[in-house]
């Protein structure tokens, strides 16, 4: 009786192990994972990488454009390529997305992939890979990109209202990130992506002239930097003129962006707030290696937060489709 009981326990134990293994396999098969296309389209990463590099060599603004596009895609309907869809009142037509660039890169990569692996690789995955490759091309880190997303079927301009804004307080920014499963460290880390790229004068010139109720500039701006920005963006000047988000290092992926926050040299108000708020200031200080604080390595943490962000509300299985072209649903 005792022997039979022990054998039953052992059998039950192994059955549970087998079930657990099957559940893990099922969960990976239904979700995203690095190497998802290893058998179905082995060249996907090399094709996307070479396409991004080709466009980057012609126009370096492509890199921050693709990084921002991936971010804007993930915060609306999840990381499903919905930002790529053409049409009236789609995400692409919404105010926060009007100045995004790099759509032609995704279309180019998709066309090449359809030629070798028709109907296999999603536009959402192409965008996630292109964002990583853009960071690498500007001197930033690489990371293993989980793939296996399906493309979404819905794209509405009205859904972009939850995108973080350049005037958002830290509390509002934090709330918007938390709503997507991202914490304060993810917030500071991902905003650090502003180490590359530019913004238009129209998005910050109010800080230079009429920031307070009695007029005058934002007092948090370093005085010498204020003069520089006023020269670049004169009052009533060309609002579309572009200015580097990371002063002195806008084409290089590094942590100098955080030093600029410390020094009052952030261009966007929402960026400068990360230093002015005690909750996020300590995280900025950790990236700067302030003595007495446990340091953070930007290149390492950025990849981790990007993976986390790229899995926001992903569509897998029957939840979406593989678009034939990225600008339209099938």
C-alpha positions in Angstrom: 0.0 0.0 0.0 2.8 2.4 0.9 4.7 1.6 -2.2 1.7 2.1 -4.4 1.0 5.4 -2.7 4.6 6.6 -3.3 4.5 5.6 -6.9 1.2 7.5 -7.3 2.8 10.6 -5.8 5.8 10.3 -8.1 3.5 9.9 -11.2 1.4 12.9 -10.1 4.6 15.0 -9.6 5.9 14.2 -13.1 2.5 14.8 -14.7 2.4 18.3 -13.0 5.9 19.0 -14.3 4.9 18.0 -17.8 1.8 20.2 -17.6 3.9 23.1 -16.3 6.3 22.7 -19.2 3.5 22.6 -21.7 2.0 25.7 -20.2 5.3 27.6 -20.5 5.6 26.4 -24.2 2.1 27.5 -24.9 2.5 30.8 -23.3 5.7 31.5 -25.3 4.0 30.4 -28.5 1.1 32.8 -27.8 3.3 35.7 -26.8 6.4 37.4 -28.0 10.0 36.1 -27.7 13.4 36.7 -29.3 13.9 34.6 -32.4 10.2 34.1 -33.1 10.9 34.0 -36.8 14.0 31.8 -36.6 12.3 29.1 -38.7 9.7 31.0 -40.6 11.8 34.0 -41.8 15.4 33.6 -40.6 16.6 36.8 -42.4 14.1 39.2 -40.8 16.5 40.9 -38.5 19.3 41.3 -41.0 16.8 42.7 -43.6 15.4 45.2 -41.2 18.8 46.2 -40.0 20.2 46.8 -43.5 17.2 48.7 -44.5 17.4 51.0 -41.5 21.1 51.5 -42.0 20.6 52.4 -45.7 18.0 55.1 -44.9 20.1 56.3 -41.9 23.1 56.9 -44.1 21.0 59.2 -46.3 19.2 60.9 -43.4 20.3 60.6 -39.8 17.0 62.0 -38.5 15.5 58.6 -39.4 16.9 57.1 -36.2 15.1 59.3 -33.6 12.1 59.2 -35.8 11.7 55.5 -35.7 12.4 55.4 -32.0 9.7 57.9 -31.3 7.3 56.2 -33.7 7.6 52.9 -31.8 7.0 54.7 -28.5 3.9 56.5 -29.9 2.6 53.2 -31.4 2.9 51.3 -28.1 1.1 53.9 -26.1 -2.0 53.8 -28.3 -3.8 50.4 -28.8 -0.5 48.7 -27.7 2.5 47.8 -29.9 0.4 46.7 -32.9 1.6 48.9 -35.8 -1.6 50.9 -35.7 0.3 54.2 -36.1 1.4 53.0 -39.6 -2.2 53.0 -41.1 -3.1 55.7 -43.6 -6.5 57.3 -43.7 -8.6 60.2 -42.3 -8.7 60.4 -38.5 -6.1 57.6 -38.0 -3.3 57.9 -35.4 -1.0 59.2 -38.1 -3.1 62.3 -38.5 -3.3 63.2 -34.8 -1.4 66.3 -33.6 1.2 64.4 -31.5 2.1 62.3 -34.6 2.2 64.8 -37.4 6.0 65.4 -37.2 6.9 61.7 -36.9 9.3 60.4 -39.6 10.5 57.1 -40.9 7.3 55.5 -42.3 9.1 54.9 -45.6 11.7 52.8 -43.8 9.1 50.4 -42.4 7.4 50.2 -45.9 10.7 49.5 -47.5 11.6 46.7 -45.0 8.1 45.2 -45.3 8.3 45.1 -49.1 11.6 43.2 -48.9 10.3 40.8 -46.3 7.1 40.1 -48.3 9.4 39.1 -51.2 11.2 36.4 -49.2 8.7 35.6 -46.5 5.2 36.5 -47.7 2.5 36.9 -45.0 4.9 36.1 -42.2 6.4 39.2 -40.5 4.1 41.8 -38.9 4.6 45.5 -39.4 4.5 45.9 -35.6 7.6 43.6 -35.3 9.4 45.5 -38.1 8.9 48.7 -36.2 10.1 47.2 -32.9 13.3 45.9 -34.6 13.8 49.2 -36.5 13.7 51.2 -33.2 16.4 49.0 -31.7 18.6 49.2 -34.9 18.2 53.0 -34.8 19.6 53.2 -31.3 22.5 51.0 -32.3 23.3 53.2 -35.3 23.6 56.3 -33.1 26.0 54.6 -30.7 23.5 53.1 -28.3 23.1 49.6 -26.9 21.6 46.6 -28.6 19.1 44.2 -27.0 17.2 41.1 -27.9 13.9 42.2 -29.4 10.9 39.9 -28.6 8.9 39.4 -31.7 5.7 37.6 -32.6 3.2 40.5 -32.5 0.2 40.7 -34.8 -0.8 43.9 -36.5 -3.9 45.8 -35.1 -7.0 46.6 -37.1 -8.0 49.8 -35.4 -6.3 53.2 -35.7 -8.1 56.3 -34.4 -6.7 59.8 -33.9 -8.9 60.2 -30.9 -7.0 57.4 -29.1 -3.8 59.5 -29.0 -5.1 61.7 -26.1 -3.3 59.4 -23.6 0.2 60.1 -25.2 2.6 61.9 -22.8 2.7 65.6 -23.6 5.6 68.1 -23.5 3.6 70.1 -20.9 2.7 67.1 -18.6 3.7 67.3 -14.9 5.7 64.4 -13.5 2.6 63.2 -11.8 0.7 63.1 -15.1 3.6 61.5 -16.9 3.9 58.9 -14.1 0.1 58.1 -14.3 0.3 57.7 -18.1 3.2 55.3 -17.8 1.7 53.4 -14.9 -1.5 52.9 -17.0 0.7 50.9 -19.4 2.5 48.9 -16.7 5.6 51.0 -16.7 7.1 52.5 -13.5 9.0 55.7 -12.6 12.3 54.2 -13.6 10.9 53.2 -17.0 9.6 56.8 -17.4 13.0 58.4 -16.7 14.8 55.8 -18.8 12.6 56.0 -21.8 12.4 59.8 -21.8 16.2 59.5 -21.9 15.6 58.4 -25.5 15.6 62.2 -26.1 19.3 61.9 -26.1 18.9 61.7 -29.9 16.8 63.8 -32.2 15.2 67.3 -32.3 12.0 69.1 -31.6 10.3 72.1 -33.2 10.4 75.6 -31.6 6.6 75.6 -31.4 6.8 73.0 -28.7 8.9 75.0 -26.2 9.1 78.7 -27.3 6.5 79.5 -24.7 9.1 78.7 -22.1 11.4 81.4 -23.5 9.2 84.4 -23.4 5.8 84.1 -21.7 6.1 81.2 -19.3 4.9 82.9 -16.1 1.6 84.8 -15.6 3.5 88.1 -15.4 5.6 87.3 -18.5 9.2 86.2 -18.8 11.1 83.0 -19.3 10.9 79.7 -17.4 13.2 80.3 -14.4 14.4 76.7 -14.5 16.3 77.3 -17.7 20.0 78.0 -17.4 20.6 81.7 -18.3 23.3 81.1 -20.9 21.2 78.3 -22.5 18.1 80.6 -22.5 20.1 83.0 -24.7 21.0 80.2 -27.0 17.4 79.0 -27.3 16.1 82.6 -27.9 18.6 83.0 -30.7 17.5 79.7 -32.3 13.8 80.4 -31.7 13.1 84.2 -31.8 9.8 85.4 -30.5 7.2 85.2 -33.3 9.8 83.4 -35.4 9.6 80.2 -37.4 7.9 77.6 -35.2 8.9 74.7 -37.3 12.6 75.2 -36.9 14.3 72.2 -35.3 16.5 72.2 -32.2 18.4 69.3 -30.6 16.7 67.8 -27.6 20.1 66.9 -26.1 22.2 70.0 -26.3 25.6 69.3 -27.8 24.9 65.6 -28.4 21.7 65.3 -30.4 23.2 62.7 -32.8 24.8 60.5 -30.3 23.1 58.1 -27.9 24.6 58.7 -24.5 23.7 59.8 -21.0 24.6 63.5 -21.5 20.8 64.2 -21.7 20.6 63.6 -17.9 23.5 66.0 -17.3 21.5 68.6 -19.3 18.5 68.1 -17.0 20.8 68.7 -14.0 22.2 71.9 -15.5 18.8 73.4 -16.5 19.5 72.8 -20.2 16.5 70.7 -21.1 14.5 71.9 -24.1 11.1 70.5 -23.3 9.3 71.5 -20.1 8.3 67.9 -19.4 11.9 66.8 -19.6 13.2 69.5 -17.2 10.4 68.5 -14.7 12.2 65.1 -14.2 15.0 67.0 -12.4 12.7 69.4 -10.6 10.6 66.6 -9.0 12.1 64.7 -6.1 10.6 61.4 -7.2 12.3 61.4 -10.6 15.3 63.5 -9.7 16.9 60.7 -7.7 16.7 58.4 -10.7 18.3 61.0 -12.9 21.1 61.4 -10.3 21.6 57.6 -10.3 22.2 57.8 -14.1 24.7 60.5 -13.4 26.5 58.5 -10.8 25.9 60.9 -7.9 28.0 59.9 -4.9 26.1 58.1 -2.3 23.4 56.7 -4.6 23.3 53.3 -6.2 24.2 53.9 -9.8 22.2 52.9 -12.9 23.8 52.2 -16.3 21.7 53.9 -19.0 22.7 51.6 -21.8 21.6 48.6 -19.9 18.4 50.0 -18.4 17.3 51.5 -21.7 17.2 48.1 -23.4 15.3 46.6 -20.5 12.7 49.3 -20.5 12.4 49.1 -24.3 11.6 45.4 -24.1 9.1 46.1 -21.3 7.4 48.9 -23.4 7.4 46.8 -26.6 5.2 44.2 -24.9 2.4 46.7 -24.0 -0.9 45.2 -25.0 0.6 43.2 -27.8 -1.8 41.3 -30.1 -1.0 37.6 -30.7 -2.7 34.6 -32.1 -6.1 35.5 -33.5 -6.1 39.0 -32.0 -4.7 40.7 -35.2 -3.3 40.0 -38.6 -0.2 40.1 -40.6 -0.7 43.1 -42.9 0.2 42.8 -46.6 1.2 46.4 -46.5 1.9 48.4 -43.4 -0.3 51.4 -44.3 -3.6 49.5 -44.6 -5.4 46.6 -43.0 -5.9 43.5 -45.3 
